[in-house]
């Protein structure tokens, strides 16, 4: 999963009355986070193949860890909820009982005569020879 993380850096801090201020630059970092998944699918057996049809990020939650008094923190725990749709494929051999549907060979007698039908003759075209 590719994740674009936007974060702020600490450059300096000060106080104005009761207001604590932390100043710094806004930066970002794109990381590829390894993603592993195990989903228990009722009815699946050893040897079945699981195929993920689609997956979407349904929500994210960031929890600040090791928070300091000035509002900065050292660690961030990110939780991502991913909705996915998967299917189980099971290979099976099936016996198929069918019959031969190959058409029989056509038998034409060798001495059959060609019949001419009036009106179906195609007249010969007159060919014009030209020198190219």
Backbone torsions as a table, in degrees:
resi	resn	phi	psi	omega
1	UNK	NA	130.3	175.7
2	UNK	-89.2	134.5	-177.0
3	UNK	-132.6	128.2	174.5
4	UNK	-99.2	114.6	-176.2
5	UNK	-105.8	121.0	175.3
6	UNK	-99.6	131.2	-179.3
7	UNK	-143.6	164.0	179.8
8	UNK	-111.6	145.7	177.9
9	UNK	-106.0	155.6	179.1
10	UNK	-93.4	117.8	176.8
11	UNK	-104.2	-48.9	174.9
12	UNK	-156.4	165.0	179.1
13	UNK	-139.5	149.5	177.6
14	UNK	-156.0	176.1	179.7
15	UNK	-128.2	139.1	171.1
16	UNK	-123.8	95.9	-176.4
17	UNK	67.6	-124.7	178.8
18	UNK	-87.2	-4.3	-176.6
19	UNK	-90.2	118.2	176.3
20	UNK	-94.4	132.8	-178.5
21	UNK	-119.4	137.0	172.1
22	UNK	-124.0	124.1	-177.7
23	UNK	-116.3	148.8	178.3
24	UNK	177.5	-176.8	-178.9
25	UNK	-89.9	151.1	173.1
26	UNK	-96.3	127.2	-178.3
27	UNK	-130.0	175.2	175.7
28	UNK	-145.3	161.1	179.1
29	UNK	-147.6	131.0	176.2
30	UNK	-104.0	126.7	-178.8
31	UNK	-127.7	151.5	173.0
32	UNK	-101.3	113.0	-175.3
33	UNK	-95.5	123.9	177.6
34	UNK	-60.2	137.9	-176.6
35	UNK	-129.3	120.1	178.0
36	UNK	-123.5	148.9	-173.0
37	UNK	-141.6	137.2	169.9
38	UNK	-132.7	122.5	179.5
39	UNK	-124.1	127.4	175.4
40	UNK	-79.4	121.1	-179.6
41	UNK	-113.4	116.1	-179.5
42	UNK	-60.1	133.6	177.8
43	UNK	91.1	-11.0	179.2
44	UNK	-73.5	148.0	-179.3
45	UNK	-124.0	164.9	173.9
46	UNK	-57.8	137.2	179.4
47	UNK	94.0	-14.1	176.6
48	UNK	-71.2	156.0	178.8
49	UNK	-110.1	129.3	177.9
50	UNK	-101.7	127.9	178.8
51	UNK	-119.7	127.4	177.0
52	UNK	-82.4	119.2	-179.2
53	UNK	-77.1	-48.1	174.7
54	UNK	-160.6	160.5	179.9
55	UNK	-146.5	137.7	178.4
56	UNK	-134.8	150.0	174.2
57	UNK	-81.4	117.0	-176.4
58	UNK	-93.6	-19.6	179.7
59	UNK	-178.2	159.4	179.5
60	UNK	-137.5	151.3	177.9
61	UNK	-143.7	127.7	177.5
62	UNK	-107.5	130.1	177.9
63	UNK	-119.4	124.8	180.0
64	UNK	-79.5	129.4	-179.2
65	UNK	-118.6	147.1	-178.2
66	UNK	58.9	51.3	-179.5
67	UNK	-73.9	135.8	179.1
68	UNK	-94.5	167.1	-179.1
69	UNK	-63.0	-29.6	-177.2
70	UNK	-85.1	4.2	177.9
71	UNK	97.1	-8.4	176.4
72	UNK	-80.9	167.6	178.7
73	UNK	-147.6	160.7	-176.6
74	UNK	-102.6	-25.2	-176.8
75	UNK	-137.3	155.0	178.2
76	UNK	-133.3	126.2	175.2
77	UNK	-103.2	122.5	-178.7
78	UNK	-113.4	129.5	176.6
79	UNK	-115.0	134.7	-178.4
80	UNK	-124.7	130.5	175.5
81	UNK	-98.8	121.5	-178.8
82	UNK	-117.0	123.3	174.7
83	UNK	-93.7	133.2	179.0
84	UNK	-137.5	157.7	175.6
85	UNK	-122.5	125.1	-177.8
86	UNK	-129.2	158.1	175.0
87	UNK	-133.3	153.9	178.7
88	UNK	-106.0	130.3	179.0
89	UNK	-112.4	130.4	179.8
90	UNK	-123.2	124.5	179.4
91	UNK	-80.7	132.3	178.1
92	UNK	-139.1	146.0	172.5
93	UNK	-97.1	129.2	-179.1
94	UNK	-114.8	137.7	171.9
95	UNK	-80.9	127.9	179.2
96	UNK	-113.4	117.4	178.5
97	UNK	-101.0	107.6	-178.4
98	UNK	-130.6	178.5	176.8
99	UNK	-122.5	158.1	-178.5
100	UNK	-71.8	121.3	-179.1
101	UNK	-110.9	21.6	177.3
102	UNK	-70.2	128.9	-179.7
103	UNK	-67.4	148.8	179.1
104	UNK	-67.1	155.7	177.5
105	UNK	-63.4	141.5	176.1
106	UNK	-79.2	135.5	179.6
107	UNK	-110.8	117.6	176.1
108	UNK	-115.4	125.9	178.0
109	UNK	-62.7	141.9	-178.1
110	UNK	-66.3	-33.4	-176.3
111	UNK	-95.9	23.2	179.2
112	UNK	-70.0	147.5	-177.0
113	UNK	-102.5	148.4	177.5
114	UNK	-80.7	131.5	178.6
115	UNK	-100.7	137.3	176.6
116	UNK	-100.2	135.2	178.6
117	UNK	-115.3	127.9	-178.5
118	UNK	-63.9	140.2	176.7
119	UNK	89.8	-12.9	179.9
120	UNK	-99.3	-3.5	179.8
121	UNK	-69.1	140.7	176.1
122	UNK	-99.3	118.5	-178.0
123	UNK	-66.9	146.3	177.4
124	UNK	-70.8	139.2	179.0
125	UNK	-83.9	147.0	175.1
126	UNK	-79.9	124.5	-179.0
127	UNK	-91.0	129.0	176.6
128	UNK	-100.8	123.1	176.9
129	UNK	-91.8	131.6	176.5
130	UNK	-129.3	150.1	178.8
131	UNK	-85.3	130.6	-179.0
132	UNK	-97.1	NA	NA
